Structure formats: C-alpha cells, structure tokens
C-alpha cells in the first residue's frame, strides 16, 4: 500500500471538482475529475482518505495525475483549492468555494438559511 501524504480538492471556474492525492514524495499519485456529477461521492472518498485506504484499488484515475495537477498550479486564475487533508485532518476553505463545492460539502443550504431577509 502506497503511503498517502495528503490530498487537495480543486474547484475550477466551470464548477468542476477534482481530487488530487499526494504520495510521501509530494508527487500526485491519484487524481479524479468529475465529482460535481455524482453528489456525495467526493465526501465518501475523503472520509476513506482520512482513514486507512489503499487507493491502488480505486478506479478512474486520470492517465497522468501529476500533469493534471501541474496544469492547475501553472495557472494563477481559474481554480481554487476548496479542501485539503493530511494526517486524518480535513480543512475546508468555504470562502474559496463555488456552487459545486458548497453543495458537495453541505454549505450552500446553510448559507441560504443564514442570508439576510429583505
């Protein structure tokens, strides 16, 4: 089983959600795009990553996950890291989230409930 150093979830300006999993040498060992199309799957995968999981058994990894990550890193605009995790601890960045991430993490309805009434 490959050692997982952490993960990041990226939301692009088109509402796409992509998970990047990093190995102990900080290279990307797994990435999957398209979580915006299957509500709840991202959270299930993050829960698994926060515990013990062998991602070698996971399907759907992009052909070159490091190249995909490098693509986003080399662009200043058009994407945001909306969640990250390391050592079983997950951090959310609500101020960076668009609608897709807010919906996936259950923040969209919470924000609507707390919105001022006119």
Secondary structure, DSSP 4 states (H G I P E B T S, - for coil): -PPEEEEEEEEETTS-EEEEEEETTS-EEEEEE-GGGSTTHHHHHHHHHHS---GGG-----TTHHHHHHHHHT-SSSEEEEEEEETTEEEE-GGG--HHHHHHTTHHHHHHHTSPP-
